[in-house]
């Protein structure tokens, strides 16, 4: 889901938790974010390439359980955790690929040159 990664990174840079995000942007105080409230939050984040209404609808369609209409703290927290884990996994995979060539054995060195 395209907007979750930049949202997670923004929250991390601002040292915000999912709960704090909810407190700031849950206008009606019901403990969950509507599509309009999420849109307001994303506008506040001032992304260079802001998400469209369709992007926001996509998030709701993919994250919401049946019969739910808003993103509650549990759903937001799980989504942000999943994004963080994915980023962590990608970072580990990248660091394996940038191993110092001087520390590689012959097979690793040949593979690095080949790829």
N, C-alpha and C positions, 0 to 999 in steps of 0.2 A: 504494500500500500504506500504509494509514493510520498504522501505528505507526512508520514510518521517519522521517517528518518530525520528530515530537517527539523521537525517539531521537537523530537527527542534531543537533538544536538543543541537547539536553542534553549530548551529547558535546562540542559546540563550546563551550558555557558552562564545562565542566569541563576544557577544553583536552586532551581525550583523542582519540587516534587510534584507528582500527579495530584496530590491532595491540595497543594498550594495553587496549582493551576485551576483546579475546580473552585476554590474559594474566590479567586480573583474574577473568574468569568462566568460563574453560575449566577446569573442575574436574578432568577426567580427563587433561588435558595433551596431547590429541591434535591440537591446532592448529585445532580447529573447535568451533563451538557447537551443541549439541543443542537440541531444543525446550525441555527442562527448564533447561538452562544459560541460554538466552535469556530464559526466563521469570524466572529468578532475577535476571538483569541488569535486566530491566524493572521488577521489584518494587523493586530497589535504587534505581532512578531516581525512585521515589515520584511517579509521574504522578498528577495530580488525577483523571483518568479512565483508570485502568489498562486495558491491553489484556486481552481475554478469551483463553481457550485457543484459541478459533476464530480470533481475530486472529493469533495466533502461528502456527497451522497454515496460515493464508492466506499469511503471509510465506514459510514453507517451501515451500508449493506453487508460489508464483510465482517464487521466487528460485533454488531448487535445480535444477541440471541433472539429466538422467535418471540414475538409479541412485545419486545422492548422497543421503546421509541427514542431513548436518550442514552448517552454514554455515561455510565456511573463510574465511581472511583475504581472499583474492581476491574472493570473493562479497560479503562484508561491505563491503570497501573500495569495490567498484564500486557497490553500493547507496547507500552514503553519499555518494559522488561524484555520482551521479545526482540524489539529493535536493538536494544543495548547488547543482548546476547549475540545477535546477528553481526553487529558491528565488531564486537570483540572477536568473534570467530574469523571474520574477514581480516582483521588486524593481525591475528596470529598467523593466518595463511599467508599474508603478505610478508610478514617478517621472516618466514621460512624461505620465501623466494628471494630475499635480499641478503642472504647470508654472505659474509665476507669471503670472497673467492680465495683468499690466502688460507682460510681455515677449512676449505673444502677438500675432500678426498678426490682422487682422480675421476671417479664416476660422476660425482656431483659437479665437478668442474666441467667435464665434458657435456653434461646435461645442461648446465647453465649457459655454456657457449652455444649449444644447439638451439635452445629455446630463446 
